[in-house]
Amino acid sequence: MIYSAVSTSDPIGIALIQYGAVGAIAIMALFAVRVLFNKITAELEYHRQRADRAEEELRKLHEVVRNEYLGTLAKATEAIADVLARRSR
């Protein structure tokens, strides 16, 4: 009687009636797995974006350090050249 009330085009409803509490628990478990998977996927994407931002910031910092280093190295080279020029006189 209950079986005939459920539409034959609704396989989930048929499964719930056929398997009763076991089917309901299985559906809740599948739903929980789906929710947890979506949560883990969202966290993974967040951490990926965070790592990408940190990597880009590190690249910019390396560029600044490289430019500062080249400027300092040029000044040091000039100073050494001046010392050698004065010494050879």
The 8 nearest C-alpha neighbors of each residue, nearest first, counted from 0:
[[1, 2, 3, 4, 5, 16, 6, 17],
 [2, 0, 4, 3, 5, 16, 13, 6],
 [3, 1, 0, 4, 5, 16, 13, 17],
 [2, 4, 0, 1, 5, 6, 7, 13],
 [5, 3, 1, 2, 6, 0, 7, 12],
 [6, 4, 3, 2, 7, 12, 13, 1],
 [7, 5, 8, 9, 4, 3, 12, 13],
 [6, 8, 9, 5, 10, 13, 3, 12],
 [9, 7, 6, 10, 5, 13, 12, 11],
 [8, 10, 7, 12, 11, 6, 13, 5],
 [11, 9, 13, 12, 14, 8, 7, 6],
 [12, 10, 14, 13, 9, 15, 16, 26],
 [13, 11, 15, 14, 10, 9, 16, 5],
 [12, 14, 10, 16, 11, 15, 17, 9],
 [15, 13, 11, 17, 12, 16, 18, 10],
 [16, 14, 22, 12, 19, 18, 13, 17],
 [15, 17, 19, 13, 14, 18, 12, 2],
 [18, 16, 14, 15, 19, 13, 22, 2],
 [17, 19, 22, 15, 16, 21, 14, 20],
 [20, 18, 15, 16, 22, 21, 17, 23],
 [19, 21, 23, 22, 24, 18, 15, 25],
 [22, 20, 24, 23, 19, 18, 25, 15],
 [21, 23, 18, 25, 15, 20, 19, 24],
 [24, 22, 20, 26, 25, 21, 15, 27],
 [23, 25, 27, 21, 22, 26, 28, 20],
 [24, 26, 22, 28, 23, 27, 21, 29],
 [27, 25, 29, 23, 28, 24, 22, 30],
 [28, 26, 30, 24, 29, 25, 31, 23],
 [27, 29, 25, 31, 30, 26, 24, 32],
 [30, 28, 32, 26, 31, 27, 25, 33],
 [29, 31, 27, 33, 28, 32, 26, 34],
 [32, 30, 28, 34, 33, 29, 27, 35],
 [33, 31, 29, 35, 30, 34, 36, 28],
 [32, 34, 30, 36, 31, 35, 37, 29],
 [35, 33, 31, 37, 36, 32, 38, 30],
 [34, 36, 38, 32, 37, 33, 31, 39],
 [35, 37, 33, 39, 38, 34, 32, 40],
 [38, 36, 40, 34, 35, 39, 41, 33],
 [39, 37, 35, 41, 36, 40, 34, 42],
 [40, 38, 42, 36, 41, 37, 43, 35],
 [39, 41, 37, 43, 38, 42, 36, 44],
 [40, 42, 38, 44, 43, 39, 37, 45],
 [43, 41, 45, 39, 44, 40, 46, 38],
 [42, 44, 40, 46, 41, 45, 39, 47],
 [43, 45, 47, 41, 42, 46, 48, 40],
 [46, 44, 42, 48, 43, 47, 49, 41],
 [47, 45, 49, 43, 48, 44, 50, 42],
 [46, 48, 44, 50, 49, 45, 43, 51],
 [47, 49, 51, 45, 46, 50, 52, 44],
 [48, 50, 46, 52, 47, 51, 45, 53],
 [51, 49, 53, 47, 52, 48, 54, 46],
 [50, 52, 48, 54, 49, 53, 47, 55],
 [51, 53, 49, 55, 50, 54, 48, 56],
 [54, 52, 50, 56, 55, 51, 57, 49],
 [53, 55, 57, 51, 56, 52, 50, 58],
 [56, 54, 58, 52, 57, 53, 51, 59],
 [55, 57, 53, 59, 58, 54, 52, 60],
 [56, 58, 60, 54, 55, 59, 53, 61],
 [59, 57, 55, 61, 56, 60, 54, 62],
 [60, 58, 62, 56, 57, 61, 63, 55],
 [61, 59, 57, 63, 62, 58, 64, 56],
 [62, 60, 64, 58, 63, 59, 65, 57],
 [61, 63, 65, 59, 60, 64, 66, 58],
 [64, 62, 60, 66, 61, 65, 67, 59],
 [63, 65, 61, 67, 62, 66, 68, 60],
 [64, 66, 68, 62, 63, 67, 61, 69],
 [67, 65, 69, 63, 68, 64, 62, 70],
 [66, 68, 64, 70, 65, 69, 63, 71],
 [69, 67, 65, 71, 66, 70, 72, 64],
 [68, 70, 72, 66, 71, 67, 73, 65],
 [71, 69, 73, 67, 68, 72, 66, 74],
 [70, 72, 68, 74, 73, 69, 75, 67],
 [71, 73, 69, 75, 70, 74, 68, 76],
 [72, 74, 76, 70, 71, 75, 69, 77],
 [75, 73, 77, 71, 72, 76, 78, 70],
 [76, 74, 78, 72, 77, 73, 71, 79],
 [75, 77, 73, 79, 78, 74, 72, 80],
 [76, 78, 80, 74, 75, 79, 73, 81],
 [79, 77, 75, 81, 80, 76, 74, 82],
 [78, 80, 82, 76, 81, 77, 83, 75],
 [79, 81, 77, 83, 78, 82, 84, 76],
 [82, 80, 84, 78, 79, 83, 85, 77],
 [83, 81, 79, 85, 84, 80, 86, 78],
 [82, 84, 86, 80, 81, 85, 87, 79],
 [85, 83, 81, 87, 82, 86, 80, 88],
 [86, 84, 82, 88, 83, 87, 81, 80],
 [87, 85, 83, 84, 88, 82, 81, 80],
 [86, 88, 84, 85, 83, 82, 81, 80],
 [87, 85, 86, 84, 83, 82, 81, 80]]
